[in-house]
Amino acid sequence: MAMRKTLLLLLLPALFLSSCKGKEESISVLRNNVPTIGGDATDFLFTDMNGAPFRMSEEKDKVTVLFFWRLKCRECVESMASLNSLHLRYKDKGVNVLVVDEDSMHSASIYKIRDFVKENNYTFRVLRDEDGFVAEAYKVIYAPRAFVVGKNGKIAAIVDGKTDWIGEDKIKLVEGLLKK
């Protein structure tokens, strides 16, 4: 047992030092892939909870709100009623609202998510990102977080925390993007 500990103590510094090589390059690559305002929206193809495909790059000529949330997140849930109001108000005017559920099967089953959406009469599209594919593409590490993408496919705004989506500032943002 003592020999294993000694061997482990000798190997740990070597592993640590070897992992430091290229660290700056790795961090640089990660930083370059973080979505930013003015940058291109990351393309992805995924199926929503109704089985319909959604591809981000096919949403050009529409304003898209991509809202990342979790059922157990109070701020997320509190933002969704106004997000649905935004959807109802602008869905026929070129605004697409997609909510990306980041719950795992352990935190909230697909049935709980469907029931929640149905009970609240939400009409926006819901995408279940159980494996975190879309969250990883957008570097989302907490919720709620939303990306508002203009008709040109560029990220116009990144919105964190509880949000009143029918507040004056968000309406101005959406209407301004619709005019471009």
C-alpha positions in Angstrom: 0.0 0.0 0.0 2.8 2.4 0.9 4.5 1.7 -2.4 1.3 2.6 -4.3 1.1 5.9 -2.5 4.7 6.7 -3.2 4.2 5.8 -6.9 1.1 8.0 -7.0 2.9 10.9 -5.4 5.7 10.6 -8.0 3.3 10.4 -10.9 0.9 13.2 -10.0 3.5 16.0 -10.5 4.5 14.5 -13.9 0.9 14.3 -15.0 0.2 17.9 -13.8 3.3 19.3 -15.7 2.5 17.4 -18.9 -1.1 18.7 -18.8 0.1 22.3 -18.6 1.7 22.1 -22.0 -0.6 23.7 -24.5 -3.0 25.0 -21.8 -3.0 28.5 -23.3 -3.9 27.1 -26.7 -6.8 25.1 -25.3 -8.1 28.2 -23.4 -7.8 30.3 -26.6 -9.8 27.8 -28.6 -12.5 27.7 -25.9 -12.7 31.5 -25.8 -12.9 31.7 -29.6 -16.0 29.4 -29.6 -17.9 31.3 -27.0 -21.0 32.9 -28.6 -20.8 36.7 -28.5 -23.0 39.6 -29.4 -22.4 40.3 -33.1 -21.1 36.7 -33.7 -22.8 34.0 -35.7 -25.4 31.9 -34.0 -24.1 28.4 -33.6 -25.8 26.1 -36.1 -27.4 22.9 -34.8 -30.0 20.4 -35.9 -32.2 18.9 -33.2 -35.7 17.5 -32.9 -38.2 19.3 -30.7 -40.5 17.5 -28.2 -43.2 17.1 -30.9 -40.8 15.3 -33.2 -40.3 18.2 -35.6 -36.8 19.0 -36.7 -35.2 22.4 -35.9 -32.1 23.7 -37.6 -30.8 27.1 -36.5 -29.3 28.0 -39.8 -32.8 27.6 -41.4 -34.2 30.3 -39.2 -32.5 33.2 -41.1 -35.1 35.8 -42.1 -36.6 35.3 -38.6 -35.8 36.7 -35.2 -35.1 33.7 -32.9 -35.1 33.7 -29.1 -33.2 30.6 -27.9 -34.1 30.3 -24.2 -32.2 27.8 -22.0 -34.0 26.7 -18.9 -34.6 24.0 -16.2 -37.8 23.0 -14.5 -36.4 23.4 -11.0 -35.0 26.9 -11.8 -37.4 29.4 -10.3 -36.1 32.3 -12.4 -36.5 30.2 -15.5 -40.1 29.2 -14.8 -41.0 32.8 -13.8 -39.7 34.1 -17.2 -41.7 31.6 -19.3 -45.1 33.3 -19.1 -43.8 36.5 -20.6 -41.8 34.5 -23.1 -45.0 32.8 -24.2 -46.7 36.2 -24.4 -43.8 37.4 -26.7 -44.3 34.3 -28.8 -48.0 34.8 -29.2 -47.6 38.5 -30.0 -44.9 38.1 -32.7 -45.1 34.5 -34.0 -46.9 35.6 -37.2 -44.6 38.6 -37.6 -41.4 36.6 -38.0 -40.3 35.8 -34.4 -39.5 32.2 -33.4 -39.2 31.2 -29.8 -37.5 28.0 -28.9 -37.1 27.0 -25.3 -34.3 24.5 -24.7 -34.9 22.3 -21.7 -31.6 21.4 -20.0 -33.1 18.9 -17.5 -31.7 15.4 -17.4 -34.0 12.5 -17.0 -33.0 12.4 -13.3 -34.0 16.0 -12.6 -37.2 16.2 -14.6 -38.6 13.5 -16.8 -39.8 14.2 -20.3 -43.4 13.6 -19.0 -43.0 16.3 -16.3 -41.8 18.8 -18.9 -44.7 18.0 -21.3 -47.2 18.3 -18.4 -45.6 21.6 -17.3 -45.8 23.0 -20.9 -49.4 21.8 -21.3 -50.7 22.9 -17.9 -49.4 26.4 -18.6 -50.7 26.5 -22.2 -47.3 27.4 -23.6 -47.3 27.5 -27.4 -43.6 27.9 -28.2 -41.4 25.1 -29.4 -39.7 23.0 -26.7 -36.5 21.2 -27.4 -35.2 18.6 -24.8 -31.4 18.8 -24.6 -31.0 16.0 -22.1 -27.4 15.3 -23.1 -26.4 19.0 -23.2 -25.5 19.1 -26.9 -27.1 22.5 -27.6 -26.0 23.9 -24.2 -22.4 22.9 -25.0 -22.7 24.5 -28.5 -23.7 27.8 -26.9 -21.4 27.4 -23.8 -24.4 27.6 -21.4 -23.4 26.7 -17.9 -26.3 28.2 -16.0 -30.0 29.0 -16.6 -31.9 31.0 -17.5 -29.9 32.3 -20.4 -31.2 33.4 -23.7 -29.7 34.3 -27.1 -31.7 36.6 -29.3 -30.6 36.1 -32.9 -31.4 38.5 -35.7 -32.7 37.7 -39.2 -29.1 37.8 -40.4 -28.1 34.9 -38.1 -26.0 37.1 -35.8 -26.5 37.1 -32.0 -28.1 40.5 -31.2 -28.4 40.0 -27.4 -27.5 37.6 -24.6 -30.0 37.8 -21.7 -29.2 36.3 -18.3 -31.5 35.8 -15.4 -35.2 36.3 -14.9 -36.6 38.4 -17.7 -39.8 40.2 -18.6 -40.0 39.4 -22.3 -42.8 41.8 -22.9 -41.1 44.7 -21.1 -40.4 47.8 -23.0 -36.7 47.0 -23.6 -37.3 43.5 -25.0 -40.1 44.7 -27.2 -37.8 47.4 -28.6 -35.1 44.8 -29.2 -37.4 42.5 -31.0 -39.1 45.1 -33.1 -35.8 46.7 -34.0 -34.5 43.3 -35.2 -37.7 42.7 -37.2 -37.1 46.0 -39.1 -33.5 45.0 -40.1 
